[in-house]
Amino acid sequence: MRTAQLFCIVFRKKREDYEYLLLRRIPSKGGFWQPVSGGFEESDPSKLEAAYRELKEETGIDKKQVVRVLEEVHQYTYDKHYLTGKPTPPITEYVYGFEVGLNVGVRIDRNIYPEHDEYRWVSFEEALNLLKWEENKEAFRKLKDKL
């Protein structure tokens, strides 16, 4: 049973501000906007390495393309299924920030587990408007405070 999830906020500096990468989940998985996210697997040597794996799987962004990492920016626990709202065993979500350069490409079409149908680079305000859950918005606020 999975007890840890990873929430990976990808951002890049554009002029004097930052842009944030959001992915839209396919309709059968909720159709909402979120950053890279996924589970910590037993085969992962650490939460950070699991976050890098998820980043590569969902966006095509490789570890060597990351210019700065903000580790465990925030964490929170939830106990309801994201689609059904039914109770689940508690799962802790660990939030990481990954800065990339302006020229880094995003490829959501190479994920062997189709999860997303669109991506966007957005401002902080746009991210808060597009995100569905308050916990996700709080994670973005915590990251922004560290930038």
Residue, then its C-alpha position, 0 to 999 in steps of 0.5 A: m500500500r502506497t503511503a507517500q506521493l510526490f508533488c513536483i512543481v516545475f518552474r522557470k525564470k522568465r524576465e523578473d518572474y517565474e512561470y510554473l508548469l501545469l499538466r491537465r489530467i485526461p478526462s478519465k483521471g479527473g480532467f483537472w490541472q496539476p503539476v507533476s505528481g506520482g507515487f514513491e515506489e519501493s524500487d526508488p532509492s529516495k523520495l528525491e529520486a522518485a521525484y526525478r523519475e516522475l518528472k522524466e515520465e510525465t514531462g520528458i525533463d531529465k535530471k540533468q536539465v534541472v538547474r535547481v532543486l528545492e527539496e521538501v518545500h511542503q508536505y501534507t496528508y490526505d485520506k480521501h480518493y482524489l476522484t471519488g472522495k471515499p476514505t483511504p488510508p492516509i497518504t503523505e504528499y511531499v512537495y519538491g520544486f524543480e527549476v529548469g531553463l527557458n529552453v527546456g522542452v516538455r513532452i507529455d506524449r511519451n509517458i507509458y501511462p497516459e495521464h495528461d492531454e495538455y500542458r501550460w506554462v502559467s503565472f503564479e496567479e494563473a496556477l492558483n486559479l487552475l489548481k483544484w485543491e487548496e492543499n495544492k495551492e498552499a504548496f505553490r504558495k510555500l514554494k513561491d515564498k522560497l523563491 
